[in-house]
Amino acid sequence: MARAPAAEAIARAMAPTCGDGSVRDLRRLSGGASRETWSFDLADASGRRRGFVLRRDPGAHGGEFDRATEYHLCEAAAAAGVAVPRVRVLLRPEDDLGRGFVMDRVEGETIARRILRDDAYADARPRLASQCGAIAAHIHAIDPAQLPPLPVQGAAAQLDQYRSLLDTFGQPHPAFELGLRWLAERLPPPPPRPELVHGDFRNGNFIVGPEGIRAVLDWELAHLGDPVEDLGWLCVKSWRFGVHDKPVGGFGAVPDLVAAYERASGRRVEENALRFWVALGTLKWGVICVGQAFTHLSGVMRSIELATLGRRVAETEWDLLEILDGGW
């Protein structure tokens, strides 16, 4: 169980930017296995409350992606008109709260099952694929010169990365081996210049209201590369959460996504390139699930959640074989 950050320390860190106040209703939000996410209100002397979210690394080490990088990415995205929560405070060591930042709390739903099934989002669902296309186009249009330093991760580099990662587990996965060969034979040409890729652009990382997408979350996998990657990742079957007849996030159709993206970006999305990135995204998620199960089984971190992800490896293998056979 993660230890709650000190309310007094949060209030002190917030004061220079948001004024003096007291922290109320501090609670940890569900999800975010790799990052802690805490919701709270800041109440001023008159009792007026404003909602915020603290996003920080657990423990002393939080991986390679610096929270300052995510903070500045959100700043750049907001300046470009992308719907993101407004970032307010980048934590400093003297704040004694760990590495992280505070952003505005945007009300809405992030749980994919509810977005895809609850009546409250019935009017939003038909709009989401087109909204995703337009939002992705705005993300990819951000000038890399306005961004913090980011790694370049093109198709060939990612293919090599996940081939090497799969080999470290020492387990036979013929479907993934076949997928690696299929992908290596169909590498799309790299873009004229690497562009900003969100890296985890999918259902579950959107805040949704009855009118549609209110904000895009979780920029920690952002990198420079092929923008079609984001569109392909959104169409991976695992992110449809059981609604398999709607390839885009479980809520929409590919033609709606692509048409909106092409209108907003002014460039064409090649079907073969999109299929490649759906296949690579499926393989990536499958290998990640192998790794999560390995983490549990090796005793590095005993977790029912990690063990459950290991059970999903067979699903991704089947999904990948369907793609190789010409399906979605």
KELO-854128 format. One record per residue (C-alpha): residue in three letters; x, y, z. Coordinates in steps of 0.1 Angstrom, whole numbers, padded with zeros to 4 digits, always signed. Layout:
! residues N
alaXYZ/...
! end
This chain:
! residues 328
met+0000+0000+0000/ala+0015+0033-0011/arg+0019+0059+0017/ala-0002+0090+0012/pro+0018+0122+0005/ala+0016+0147+0033/ala-0013+0171+0028/glu+0008+0200+0044/ala+0037+0193+0020/ile+0013+0195-0010/ala-0002+0227+0002/arg+0033+0243+0006/ala+0043+0232-0029/met+0011+0246-0044/ala+0013+0280-0026/pro+0036+0299-0050/thr+0015+0290-0080/cys-0021+0285-0067/gly-0021+0305-0035/asp-0023+0295+0002/gly-0048+0268+0010/ser-0055+0235+0028/val-0056+0201+0011/arg-0089+0183+0015/asp-0102+0149+0004/leu-0068+0134-0006/arg-0073+0100-0021/arg-0055+0077-0044/leu-0071+0070-0078/ser-0073+0034-0091/gly-0049+0023-0118/gly-0015+0036-0125/ala+0007+0006-0114/ser+0038+0024-0126/arg+0028+0059-0113/glu+0009+0070-0082/thr-0021+0093-0089/trp-0037+0112-0061/ser-0068+0134-0063/phe-0074+0163-0039/asp-0091+0196-0034/leu-0073+0228-0025/ala-0095+0250-0003/asp-0087+0287+0002/ala-0096+0308+0033/ser-0131+0314+0020/gly-0137+0277+0016/arg-0137+0278-0022/arg-0123+0245-0036/arg-0104+0237-0067/gly-0097+0201-0079/phe-0062+0189-0086/val-0043+0156-0093/leu-0008+0148-0080/arg+0011+0124-0103/arg+0043+0110-0089/asp+0068+0081-0091/pro+0064+0055-0064/gly+0093+0051-0041/ala+0128+0064-0047/his+0130+0053-0083/gly+0103+0057-0109/gly+0119+0044-0141/glu+0138+0063-0169/phe+0111+0087-0179/asp+0116+0120-0160/arg+0084+0135-0145/ala+0098+0169-0157/thr+0097+0156-0193/glu+0060+0146-0189/tyr+0052+0180-0173/his+0068+0199-0202/leu+0051+0177-0228/cys+0018+0185-0213/glu+0027+0222-0214/ala+0036+0220-0251/ala+0005+0200-0259/ala-0018+0225-0242/ala+0000+0254-0261/ala-0008+0235-0293/gly-0045+0232-0285/val-0045+0196-0275/ala-0070+0187-0248/val-0048+0179-0217/pro-0051+0188-0180/arg-0033+0220-0172/val-0001+0214-0153/arg+0004+0236-0123/val+0034+0226-0102/leu+0066+0206-0110/leu+0078+0191-0077/arg+0112+0200-0064/pro+0134+0179-0041/glu+0128+0204-0013/asp+0090+0197-0015/asp+0097+0163+0000/leu+0070+0147-0021/gly+0091+0127-0046/arg+0093+0132-0083/gly+0061+0143-0099/phe+0038+0172-0107/val+0004+0186-0100/met-0022+0192-0127/asp-0058+0203-0128/arg-0084+0176-0122/val-0106+0172-0152/glu-0139+0156-0144/gly-0151+0127-0165/glu-0147+0089-0170/thr-0115+0070-0178/ile-0127+0034-0172/ala-0131+0019-0207/arg-0158-0006-0197/arg-0181+0023-0185/ile-0173+0045-0216/leu-0182+0016-0239/arg-0213+0004-0221/asp-0229+0030-0198/asp-0259+0050-0210/ala-0243+0082-0199/tyr-0218+0080-0228/ala-0242+0067-0255/asp-0242+0100-0273/ala-0204+0103-0271/arg-0195+0069-0284/pro-0203+0076-0321/arg-0181+0107-0320/leu-0151+0093-0303/ala-0133+0078-0334/ser-0134+0111-0353/gln-0124+0130-0322/cys-0094+0107-0318/gly-0084+0113-0354/ala-0085+0151-0349/ile-0067+0150-0316/ala-0039+0127-0329/ala-0034+0151-0358/his-0029+0180-0335/ile-0004+0160-0314/his+0016+0150-0344/ala+0017+0186-0356/ile+0036+0199-0326/asp+0070+0211-0336/pro+0097+0188-0321/ala+0118+0219-0315/gln+0092+0230-0288/leu+0095+0197-0269/pro+0119+0184-0242/pro+0145+0159-0254/leu+0128+0126-0264/pro+0141+0093-0277/val+0136+0084-0314/gln+0118+0051-0317/gly+0110+0042-0353/ala+0095+0009-0366/ala+0128-0009-0371/ala+0141+0001-0337/gln+0110-0011-0319/leu+0110-0044-0338/asp+0146-0050-0327/gln+0137-0040-0291/tyr+0108-0064-0287/arg+0126-0092-0305/ser+0155-0089-0280/leu+0130-0086-0251/leu+0112-0117-0261/asp+0145-0136-0263/thr+0154-0128-0227/phe+0124-0148-0214/gly+0136-0181-0229/gln+0101-0192-0237/pro+0087-0205-0270/his+0061-0182-0286/pro+0058-0193-0322/ala+0030-0168-0330/phe+0052-0139-0319/glu+0082-0153-0339/leu+0059-0155-0370/gly+0047-0120-0363/leu+0083-0107-0360/arg+0091-0122-0394/trp+0060-0108-0410/leu+0067-0073-0396/ala+0103-0074-0407/glu+0092-0080-0443/arg+0068-0051-0442/leu+0086-0023-0425/pro+0070+0010-0437/pro+0093+0038-0449/pro+0102+0061-0421/pro+0086+0096-0421/pro+0105+0125-0436/arg+0113+0135-0400/pro+0104+0119-0367/glu+0073+0134-0351/leu+0058+0135-0317/val+0041+0102-0309/his+0020+0100-0277/gly+0029+0063-0273/asp-0001+0051-0254/phe-0030+0068-0273/arg-0059+0045-0265/asn-0092+0040-0247/gly-0084+0041-0210/asn-0061+0071-0213/phe-0089+0095-0223/ile-0111+0114-0199/val-0146+0112-0215/gly-0178+0132-0208/pro-0212+0129-0223/glu-0200+0151-0252/gly-0168+0132-0259/ile-0131+0134-0251/arg-0122+0161-0225/ala-0085+0153-0221/val-0057+0130-0231/leu-0037+0114-0202/asp-0005+0094-0196/trp+0023+0109-0218/glu+0051+0089-0202/leu+0057+0068-0233/ala+0059+0097-0257/his+0087+0097-0282/leu+0096+0108-0317/gly+0088+0084-0345/asp+0061+0075-0371/pro+0028+0092-0362/val+0007+0063-0377/glu+0019+0044-0346/asp-0006+0062-0324/leu-0035+0053-0348/gly-0024+0016-0349/trp-0021+0014-0311/leu-0056+0028-0307/cys-0069-0001-0329/val-0052-0029-0311/lys-0079-0055-0301/ser-0070-0055-0264/trp-0081-0018-0262/arg-0116-0026-0274/phe-0124-0042-0241/gly-0147-0068-0255/val-0165-0047-0281/his-0147-0064-0310/asp-0170-0052-0338/lys-0157-0017-0334/pro-0120-0017-0342/val-0112+0018-0330/gly-0111+0016-0292/gly-0143-0005-0290/phe-0163+0026-0300/gly-0158+0033-0337/ala-0148+0024-0372/val-0115+0028-0389/pro-0128+0049-0418/asp-0141+0075-0393/leu-0107+0077-0375/val-0087+0079-0407/ala-0110+0105-0424/ala-0109+0128-0394/tyr-0071+0124-0391/glu-0066+0131-0428/arg-0088+0162-0427/ala-0070+0176-0397/ser-0035+0167-0408/gly-0037+0172-0445/arg-0020+0139-0453/arg-0030+0104-0462/val-0029+0073-0440/glu-0018+0043-0460/glu-0038+0011-0451/asn-0008-0011-0452/ala+0011+0012-0428/leu-0019+0013-0404/arg-0021-0026-0405/phe+0016-0028-0398/trp+0013-0007-0367/val-0018-0026-0354/ala+0002-0058-0358/leu+0033-0044-0341/gly+0011-0029-0313/thr-0005-0063-0308/leu+0029-0080-0306/lys+0043-0054-0283/trp+0014-0057-0258/gly+0017-0095-0260/val+0055-0094-0252/ile+0048-0069-0224/cys+0023-0094-0209/val+0049-0121-0210/gly+0072-0098-0192/gln+0046-0089-0165/ala+0039-0126-0159/phe+0077-0132-0157/thr+0080-0105-0131/his+0054-0123-0109/leu+0066-0158-0115/ser+0103-0149-0108/gly+0093-0134-0074/val+0105-0100-0083/met+0071-0086-0076/arg+0043-0110-0065/ser+0010-0096-0079/ile-0023-0110-0089/glu-0026-0083-0115/leu+0007-0093-0131/ala-0002-0129-0131/thr-0036-0121-0147/leu-0018-0102-0175/gly+0002-0134-0182/arg-0030-0152-0189/arg-0037-0126-0217/val-0006-0137-0237/ala-0027-0163-0256/glu-0053-0137-0265/thr-0027-0114-0281/glu-0011-0144-0300/trp-0045-0152-0314/asp-0052-0115-0323/leu-0018-0113-0340/leu-0025-0144-0361/glu-0058-0130-0372/ile-0041-0098-0384/leu-0015-0118-0403/asp-0043-0137-0420/gly-0058-0104-0432/gly-0083-0096-0405/trp-0083-0068-0379/
! end
